[in-house]
Amino acid sequence: MTAAAAIVASGFFSSSSVRTALAVGAAVALVSAPLGVFTVIRSQSFAGEALGDTGTTGGAGGFLVGVGPLWGFLVINVAAGALMELLGVQRSRGRDLATGVVLGAGLGLAALFFYLDSTLHNTSGAPITVLFGSLFTVESSTLPLVLVFGVLVLAVLAVIARPLLLASTSPELAAARGVRVGLVGFAYLLSLSLSVALCAITIGSILSTALLIGPAAASLRIARRPGRAIVLAAGLGVAATWLGVLLAYDSFEWSASHPWPVSFFVVALVFISYLLSGAPAARRRRRSNQPSHAIRVPRSAAPR
């Protein structure tokens, strides 16, 4: 048995569901990386979490009307992002309030939609699929849709990247230089809504923030420049997703007929990468706190 055969279970590369999972996971990780970096810089992780949780409403609604969870995630997340902007999510005082109001309303609707799913359509598996994802069940026809929306998000972000970075670090300076801070923030929030929706089909609505924020937060602990942080976040996200797919597939052999979910492995790997990203800074702090072994004698106290 070769080393590769010991790590990769039989049939991994020949499985069409695995190939689709790898392609969708990589596309989502590449899209979420730049959005995640800006989200961390703007201190809007709570907004990303709220959009992920509110996407539960869309996923449940998608099952209810028979269009699938992805379209539900997209529609509800965009609507929630626009509503958060109208309620004042871009203003520091109203940000948490607006986010909390939208989150509460969304989860209330999600409870209703899940109830209707179970009573009207007998879709008992809908809550698990929506909340925690099921990447191996994503159909290959979903990939073009993911790519289209992913390219759209990246195109919008490329246009607003410079003014968005300035508005994120110094809104007053951005406004003084003529940047339309409100419009830029609105475009960013809609892009974030789409990105969170794509993350939701990978690891579920309530875990989507882990793929959005985790690699970005880890990369910003290592790279000081946003461009380098985005590249590093993309690499960490793709690595966590692909390795998560591999481990979930291998778990078919570990646990017989009870394989472990992809979302668990992806989130666990993202968390581990975040912990490891703090090692260089901790090492630098230890070095700076070490006392010097050389003893300096003041000139006034030195013997003549």
C-alpha positions in Angstrom: 0.0 0.0 0.0 1.4 3.4 -1.0 1.4 6.5 1.2 -1.3 8.1 -1.1 -3.5 5.0 -0.8 -3.2 5.1 3.0 -4.4 8.7 3.1 -6.9 8.8 0.2 -9.7 6.2 0.3 -10.5 4.2 -2.8 -12.7 5.9 -5.3 -12.0 9.4 -4.1 -10.8 10.9 -7.4 -13.2 8.9 -9.5 -16.3 10.1 -7.6 -18.4 12.7 -9.4 -19.8 14.0 -6.1 -16.3 14.5 -4.8 -15.2 16.4 -7.9 -18.2 18.7 -7.6 -17.6 19.2 -3.9 -13.9 20.1 -4.5 -14.8 22.5 -7.3 -17.7 24.2 -5.4 -15.6 24.4 -2.2 -12.6 26.0 -3.9 -14.8 28.5 -5.7 -16.5 29.5 -2.5 -13.2 29.8 -0.5 -11.7 32.0 -3.2 -14.7 34.3 -3.2 -15.0 34.5 0.6 -11.3 35.3 1.2 -11.3 39.0 0.1 -14.8 39.6 1.6 -13.6 38.1 4.9 -10.5 40.3 5.0 -12.5 43.4 4.6 -15.1 42.2 7.1 -12.4 41.7 9.7 -10.9 45.1 8.9 -14.3 46.8 9.2 -15.1 44.9 12.4 -18.4 43.6 10.9 -18.0 40.0 11.8 -21.3 40.2 13.7 -23.0 41.3 10.4 -21.5 38.3 8.6 -22.8 36.0 11.4 -26.2 37.6 11.2 -26.4 37.2 7.4 -25.4 33.5 7.8 -28.0 32.8 10.4 -30.6 34.8 8.5 -29.8 32.7 5.4 -31.4 29.8 7.3 -34.7 31.5 6.4 -33.8 31.4 2.8 -32.7 27.8 2.8 -35.9 26.7 4.6 -37.9 28.8 2.2 -36.1 27.3 -0.8 -37.1 23.8 0.3 -40.7 25.0 0.9 -41.2 26.4 -2.6 -39.1 23.7 -4.3 -36.3 25.8 -5.8 -33.5 24.4 -3.6 -31.6 26.0 -0.7 -29.0 28.0 -2.8 -31.6 30.3 -4.4 -33.2 30.8 -1.0 -29.9 31.7 0.5 -29.2 34.2 -2.2 -32.5 35.9 -2.2 -32.9 36.2 1.6 -29.3 37.2 2.2 -29.5 40.0 -0.3 -32.8 41.2 1.1 -31.4 41.0 4.7 -28.2 42.9 3.6 -30.3 45.7 2.1 -32.5 45.9 5.1 -29.5 46.1 7.5 -28.2 49.0 5.4 -31.5 50.8 5.5 -31.8 50.3 9.3 -28.3 51.8 9.8 -25.8 49.0 9.8 -23.1 51.3 8.5 -23.5 53.7 11.4 -21.5 52.7 14.4 -24.3 53.3 16.9 -27.0 51.6 14.9 -24.9 48.7 13.5 -25.5 46.1 16.2 -29.1 47.2 16.7 -30.0 46.9 13.0 -28.1 43.6 12.8 -29.9 42.1 15.8 -33.3 43.2 14.6 -32.8 41.6 11.2 -31.4 38.4 12.7 -34.3 38.0 15.1 -36.9 38.5 12.4 -35.1 36.1 10.1 -34.8 33.3 12.6 -38.4 33.7 13.4 -39.4 33.1 9.8 -36.9 30.2 9.6 -38.8 28.4 12.4 -42.1 28.9 10.5 -40.6 27.6 7.2 -39.1 24.6 8.8 -42.4 23.7 10.4 -44.2 24.1 7.0 -41.5 22.0 5.4 -42.1 19.1 7.8 -45.9 19.3 7.7 -46.6 20.1 4.1 -43.7 18.4 2.3 -42.4 15.9 4.9 -38.8 17.1 4.3 -37.4 16.1 7.6 -33.8 16.4 6.4 -34.2 20.0 5.4 -33.0 21.5 8.8 -29.7 19.5 8.8 -29.0 20.3 5.2 -29.7 24.0 5.6 -28.0 24.5 9.0 -24.9 22.3 8.6 -24.6 21.9 4.8 -24.2 18.8 2.7 -21.4 19.4 0.2 -21.4 15.8 -1.2 -25.1 16.3 -2.2 -24.5 19.5 -4.2 -25.4 18.8 -7.8 -23.0 19.5 -10.6 -25.5 21.9 -12.2 -25.0 24.2 -9.2 -21.4 24.8 -10.0 -22.0 27.3 -12.9 -24.4 29.2 -10.7 -21.7 29.4 -8.0 -19.1 30.6 -10.5 -21.4 33.3 -11.9 -22.2 34.8 -8.6 -18.6 34.4 -7.4 -17.3 36.3 -10.4 -20.0 39.0 -9.8 -18.9 39.4 -6.2 -15.2 39.6 -7.1 -15.9 42.1 -9.9 -17.9 44.4 -7.5 -15.2 44.1 -4.9 -12.4 45.0 -7.4 -14.2 48.2 -8.3 -14.8 49.3 -4.7 -11.6 47.9 -3.1 -9.6 51.1 -2.8 -12.4 53.4 -1.5 -13.7 50.6 0.7 -10.3 50.2 2.3 -10.1 53.9 3.0 -13.7 54.1 4.3 -13.0 51.1 6.5 -9.9 52.6 8.2 -11.0 56.3 8.2 -14.6 57.1 7.2 -14.0 60.8 7.8 -11.0 61.0 5.6 -12.8 59.0 2.9 -15.7 61.4 3.0 -13.3 64.4 2.8 -11.7 63.0 -0.3 -15.1 62.6 -2.0 -15.7 58.9 -1.4 -19.4 58.1 -1.3 -19.1 56.1 1.9 -22.7 55.1 2.1 -22.8 53.8 -1.5 -19.5 52.0 -1.1 -20.7 50.4 2.2 -24.0 49.3 0.5 -22.1 47.6 -2.4 -19.8 45.9 0.1 -22.8 44.7 2.2 -24.5 43.2 -0.8 -21.3 41.5 -1.9 -21.0 40.1 1.6 -24.6 38.8 1.5 -23.8 36.9 -1.7 -20.6 35.5 -0.3 -22.2 34.3 2.9 -24.9 32.6 0.8 -22.3 30.7 -1.2 -20.5 29.7 2.1 -23.9 28.4 3.3 -24.2 25.8 0.7 -20.7 24.5 1.6 -20.8 24.2 5.4 -24.4 25.3 6.3 -25.9 28.6 7.2 -25.0 28.7 10.9 -21.4 27.7 10.2 -20.9 29.8 7.1 -19.1 32.6 9.1 -16.3 30.2 10.0 -15.3 29.9 6.3 -15.8 33.7 5.8 -14.0 35.0 8.9 -11.6 32.3 10.0 -9.1 32.2 7.2 -9.2 36.0 6.9 -8.6 36.5 10.6 -5.7 34.0 10.6 -4.1 35.7 7.5 -4.3 39.2 9.1 -2.4 37.9 12.1 0.4 36.9 9.7 0.3 39.4 6.8 0.2 43.1 7.4 -0.9 44.2 3.9 -4.5 43.5 2.8 -3.4 42.2 -0.6 -1.1 39.6 1.0 -3.8 38.8 3.6 -6.3 38.1 0.8 -4.0 35.7 -1.0 -3.1 33.9 2.2 -6.8 33.7 3.3 -7.7 32.2 -0.1 -5.0 29.5 0.3 -6.1 28.7 3.9 -9.7 28.5 2.8 -9.1 26.2 -0.1 -6.8 24.0 1.9 -9.3 23.7 4.7 -12.2 22.9 2.3 -10.3 20.3 0.2 -8.8 18.6 3.3 -12.2 18.6 4.9 -13.7 16.9 1.9 -10.9 14.3 1.9 -11.4 13.6 5.6 -15.1 13.4 5.3 -14.8 10.9 2.4 -12.2 8.8 4.4 -14.6 8.7 7.3 -16.8 6.3 5.4 -14.2 3.7 6.2 -13.6 4.9 9.8 -17.2 4.8 10.9 -18.8 2.2 8.6 -22.2 3.6 7.6 -22.0 6.8 9.7 -19.6 9.2 7.9 -18.7 12.4 9.6 -20.0 15.7 8.0 -17.7 17.8 5.8 -18.7 20.9 7.7 -17.2 19.6 10.9 -13.8 19.0 9.3 -13.8 22.3 7.5 -14.6 24.3 10.6 -12.2 22.4 12.7 -9.3 22.9 10.2 -10.2 26.7 10.0 -10.0 26.9 13.8 -6.7 25.1 14.0 -5.2 27.4 11.3 -6.3 30.4 13.3 -4.7 29.0 16.5 -1.5 28.3 14.6 -1.4 31.8 13.0 -0.8 33.3 16.4 2.4 31.4 16.9 4.7 33.9 15.1 3.4 36.8 17.1 3.7 34.9 20.4 7.3 34.0 19.5 8.1 37.6 18.9 6.5 38.6 22.2 8.6 36.0 24.1 11.8 37.3 22.5 11.0 40.9 23.3 10.3 40.0 26.9 13.4 38.0 27.4 15.9 39.9 29.7 19.3 40.8 28.3 22.2 38.7 29.6 24.6 41.5 29.3 24.9 43.7 32.4 25.6 47.3 31.7 27.5 49.3 34.3 26.8 53.0 34.4 29.8 55.2 33.8 29.4 56.9 37.1 29.7 53.6 38.9 32.5 52.2 36.9 35.9 52.0 38.6 38.5 54.6 37.5 
